[in-house]
Amino acid sequence: AMCGTFMGRKLLPTALGTCARCQDDDKDEPVLLCDGAGCAREYHLSCAGLDEIPSGDWFCIDCHKTGTGHDKLVEYLELMDETRNDLGSSTGFCRALLQGDLEAP
């Protein structure tokens, strides 16, 4: 089978791709490639919860449009550090964290 494009998106035949969700490479279904920087994950349309090829960029759960999982972790840790500084001490931060007074971004 040949590689190709559909609506400007790269598609691979299932014989070449293994779905990151179901790990099946025998489905008779196109494999969608994540557009995340450096991501090599491939998903069957149905495994990605899609009925058709998206017209724009598509990102897997770890590379969604708001950033990579790494970016989200860095953002969260920076927010927690700022919150700790705003509370004036590590003790105040820990108390607020343990009491559930802090919300995740």
C-alpha positions as CSV (number, residue, x, y, z in Angstrom):
1,A,0.0,0.0,0.0
2,M,1.1,3.5,-0.7
3,C,1.3,6.5,1.7
4,G,-0.8,9.4,0.8
5,T,-2.6,12.6,1.9
6,F,-6.2,13.4,2.4
7,M,-7.3,17.0,2.8
8,G,-3.7,18.0,3.2
9,R,-3.0,15.6,6.1
10,K,-0.5,12.7,6.0
11,L,-2.0,9.3,6.1
12,L,-0.3,6.0,6.4
13,P,-1.8,2.7,5.5
14,T,-2.5,0.5,8.5
15,A,0.2,-2.0,7.4
16,L,2.8,0.6,8.2
17,G,1.3,2.2,11.4
18,T,0.5,0.8,14.8
19,C,-2.3,2.6,16.7
20,A,-1.1,4.1,20.0
21,R,-4.4,3.3,21.6
22,C,-5.4,-0.2,20.4
23,Q,-1.9,-1.3,19.3
24,D,-3.6,-2.9,16.3
25,D,-1.9,-2.6,12.9
26,D,-4.4,-4.8,11.0
27,K,-7.5,-2.6,11.0
28,D,-8.7,-1.5,7.6
29,E,-8.8,2.1,8.6
30,P,-6.5,5.1,8.0
31,V,-4.0,6.0,10.7
32,L,-4.0,9.7,11.8
33,L,-0.7,11.2,12.8
34,C,-0.4,13.6,15.7
35,D,0.7,17.1,14.7
36,G,2.5,17.7,18.1
37,A,6.1,18.7,17.8
38,G,8.3,15.6,18.0
39,C,5.3,13.3,18.5
40,A,5.3,10.1,16.5
41,R,2.0,8.7,17.7
42,E,-0.5,7.3,15.2
43,Y,-4.2,6.6,15.9
44,H,-7.0,5.0,13.9
45,L,-9.8,7.5,13.3
46,S,-12.2,5.5,15.5
47,C,-9.6,5.2,18.3
48,A,-9.2,8.9,18.3
49,G,-12.9,9.3,18.6
50,L,-13.2,10.8,15.1
51,D,-15.5,9.9,12.2
52,E,-13.5,11.9,9.6
53,I,-10.1,13.5,9.1
54,P,-9.9,16.9,10.8
55,S,-9.4,19.8,8.5
56,G,-6.8,21.5,10.7
57,D,-4.1,20.2,13.0
58,W,-4.9,17.3,15.3
59,F,-3.1,16.6,18.5
60,C,-3.1,13.4,20.7
61,I,-4.1,13.6,24.3
62,D,-0.5,14.4,25.4
63,C,0.0,17.1,22.7
64,H,-3.3,18.8,22.7
65,K,-3.5,22.4,21.4
66,T,-2.8,24.0,24.8
67,G,0.6,22.4,25.0
68,T,2.4,19.2,25.5
69,G,2.1,17.3,28.8
70,H,5.6,18.6,29.7
71,D,4.5,22.2,29.1
72,K,1.4,21.7,31.3
73,L,3.5,20.3,34.1
74,V,5.9,23.2,34.0
75,E,3.0,25.6,33.9
76,Y,1.4,23.9,36.9
77,L,4.7,23.8,38.9
78,E,5.3,27.5,38.2
79,L,1.8,28.4,39.4
80,M,2.3,26.3,42.6
81,D,5.6,28.1,43.2
82,E,3.9,31.5,42.7
83,T,1.1,30.5,45.0
84,R,3.5,29.3,47.7
85,N,5.4,32.7,47.4
86,D,2.0,34.5,47.7
87,L,1.2,32.6,50.9
88,G,4.5,33.8,52.4
89,S,5.9,30.5,53.5
90,S,6.2,26.8,52.7
91,T,4.2,26.1,55.8
92,G,1.3,28.2,54.6
93,F,1.5,26.6,51.1
94,C,1.5,23.1,52.6
95,R,-1.5,23.9,54.9
96,A,-3.5,25.3,52.0
97,L,-2.6,22.3,49.8
98,L,-3.6,19.8,52.4
99,Q,-6.8,21.6,53.2
100,G,-7.8,21.5,49.5
101,D,-7.7,25.3,49.2
102,L,-5.6,25.3,46.1
103,E,-7.1,24.6,42.6
104,A,-5.2,23.1,39.7
105,P,-5.0,25.3,36.6
